[in-house]
Amino acid sequence: PMMPESNRPSVPAGAAASPGGELDPEEVPRLPRGRLMQELFRALDADGDAFLNMSEMRRFAALTGFDGDDAEWAEEFASIISEKRLDHDAGVPLACILDMLDDESEDGCYSTDDELREMLQECLRSQPAAPAPAAAAPPASGPSAAPSTPFSAPSRRSRPPQNRDELIEETFHACDRDRDGRLNSAEMRVFAGIVGFDGDDASWDEEYHSLLRESATNPSDGVNLALFVALVNDKSDDGCYCTDEELRKLLGMLEPAQAGA
């Protein structure tokens, strides 16, 4: 197996952080498929909780062709939740959306890269404009005056991950240093090394390409979030199962390195 459990990290966990910043619409035509899907999810996730609730999912469904009424959508949403064994109140996580957008069967809603760009641009066009910052008030004087601090926009998720899905997603983002929505060989090797892989370059090249072959993934595509989720949830000898605590420790190790990159 890629990552023996005996070599799992035991350092204290750090606070999680997700990639922030607003997407410039002019960047959309240049984004790779993985990033397009992530940005589409982000644009749909109006409340920023890393799940698409019933209302947010209906917008996604409308973009991909659903034109039913409220009752039909309620039934469709309940069916998605049931089939994927999700929490109805939480909604649909990013990994499920990636699966659906890549699923060319009748049960999926496969979208080409051009269709993804059109959907993302539509979401960006319909987003409400950010309010203009209020004019600065004259500085107060006297001993009770509070010190002024520069305004800083909140990150997309200002709280630590609250459940396993969020932990896995944050770990994936921490590994994805080039922010293209996929983990290339070098990015996956950092993850593998932390959780126990200690082979040389040739061994890692063989391991990485074996993983991609077994999952029918094109080497140029790399490891997407859905495959990463499957890997860290797989308790077999072919997987790399990580407990929630191990994922938190991984974040504590990955994020300082990412911040210094």
N, C-alpha and C positions, 0 to 999 in steps of 0.2 A: 504493500500500500504506500501511497505517496507520503503520508504523514503519520508516523507511529505515535500512539497516544503517550508513550513514556517520555517523549520529548516536547510535550506541550508547554507553552510558556507559563511562568508563575509570577510574573511581575504584577504590581497593582494596576488596576484599570484606570484609564484616563477618561475625561469627559468627551462625549462624542460631538462631532460637528459635521454638518452637511455642507456640500458645495453651495455657495450663495452667489449673489449677483444677478442682475436682470439681464435677460438675453436681448441682444441687439437684433431686431428683425433682419437687418442686412446680413447677419451671419447665417441665417437659415439655409440659403442655397448651398452653403459650403459644409454643412454639418453631415457627418457620417450617420449611417442608419441607427446605430445604437444610441448616439446622442440625440438624434431626432425623436426617438421613442421616449427617452427620459425627459426631454424638454416638453414634449406633448403632455406627458403625465403631469409634469410640474405646472403647466399652464391650466390644466383641468382641475388640479387639486387646490381649489379656491381657499380652503381653510388651512392649507399647509400642514396637514396632520399625517401625510405620507400614505393615505388611503383615499380612494374615491368612494364617497357615499352614494346613496341612491340618486340624488340630484346631480352630482358631478358625473356619475356614470351615464346618466341619461344624455348628457351633452356629448359624451364620447360616443354613445350609441347613435345619436343623430348624425354625427360627423361620419360615421361608418355605414349609414344607410337606414337606420331604424326610423320608422315614421308612424308607429302605433300611438294609441291614446294612453292616458294615465293608467288605466286598468291593465292594459296590455304590457306597459312598461313595468308595472309593479310585479306582474307575473314573470316577465323575462328576468328582472333583477333577482327575484327570489330563486329562479332556476340557476342563475350563474352562481349565486352564493351557495346553493345546495350542492351543485356539481363539483365545485372547487373546495367545498368544506370550509367556508369562510365564516367569519363572525358578521352577521347581518348588520349589527350596529356599527362595527368598525368600517366595513366596506371592503373594497378590492385593492390589494397592494400592487406596487409596481411590477413585481415578478409576474403576476397573473396577466397584467396588461401586455407585457413583453411577449408572453406565450401566445396570447390571443392575436397580436399583430403579426406574429411569425407563423401562425397556424393556417395552412392552406386548405385544411379540411372544411367540411360543411359546418363544423362546430366552432371554427375560429372566425376571425375577421381580418384575414391577411390584407396588408396594405403595402403597396409599392413605396419606394423611397419618395417618389414624386407626390404620391397621395399623402404621405406623412408630412411632407413640406407644406402642402396645401392646407391640411388640417391644423398644423402648428401656426401657420400664418393667419388663418381664420381666428384661432384662439387669441393670438396676440393682438389682432385688429379689434377684437370685441372686448378686450380687457379694459376696465375703467382706467382713465389716466390718473396717475399719482397726483394728489393734491399738491399745489405749490407750497413751499415752506413759508410759514408765517414770518412777517417782518420782525426782525429782532427788536425786542423792547429795549429802551434805554437802560443802561446798567444801573442797578440799585446802588445806593450809597449807604454808608453807615455800618455798624457792627453786625447787623442782622443779614447783610447782603450775602446771598449764597454764591459760591464760586461758579463761574460759567464753565460749561463743558461742551465740547464739540458734539454735534448731532451725529449719531451713527445708526445706520439702518439695521434693523434686526436681521439675524440670519434666518434662513428658511425654516429651520427647526431650532428654536432656542433652548429646547430641553433635551436631556439625554434620551436615548431610545427607550421606549416604554414596553416593548415586547420583542419576541424573537425575530419577527419579520423586519422590524426596524433595525435591530442589531445587525442582521445579515446585510441589509441594504447599506448601512453605514460602513461596515467593514469593506464591502465591495467598493464603495466610493473612495474610501481611504487608500485602497490599493490602486485605483484608477487614476494615476498621477497625471496622465495627459488628457483626462476628461473627455474621452471619446466614447464612453459607454461600453467599452470592451477591455478585457485584461489581456495584454499581449504576453509573450513568453517572459520578458523581464519582470513585468508587474506580478504575474502569477508566481514567479520564482521567489520574490520577496515574501509573499504569503506562505508559500510552501516551506521556505527556510525557517520562518518563525514557528511553524507548527511541526517541524521535525525533519524536513528533507535536508540531507547533508551530502548528497552526491555531487560529482563534478559537472562541468558544463555539458559533456556528452551524455551523462546519465539524465540530466535535467531535460535536455533536448528530446531524448527518447521518451521520458515520462510525459512531457507536455504534449507531444504529438500523439502519444497513445491515448491520452485523455480526449483529445479532439477527434481522433478516429472513432473511439467508442461512442461518442455523442454525435457522430455524423456532422461535425462542425468543420467548416473550411478554415484551414490554418490562418488565412489572411483576415478572418473575422475575429479570431480570438475567443475568449470566454465571456459570454454575456451574463447579465445578472441571473437569468433563469437557470443557466447551467451552474453558476456559482451557488445559487440557492440549493439546487439538487445535490451538489457536491458536499456542502457542509451539513446537509440533512441526511446524507447517506451513511447508515451505520454498518454497511457491508465492508468487506476488505477492499473493495474498489473505490470506496468513498473517502471522505475526510470529515467525519462527523465532529462537530464542535458543540460543546455545551454552551448555554447562555453565558456562563461565567468565563469560559475560554474566549468567547467572542468579545466580551468586554475587555479582557486582558490584551487581546489582539489589537483592539482599537487603541488602547493605551500605548502600544508599541509602534503602531503604524502612524498615528497622527503627528507625533513629534517629528518623525522623519519627513513626513509630507510638508509640514510647516517650514522645514528648513530647506526644502527643495527649491 
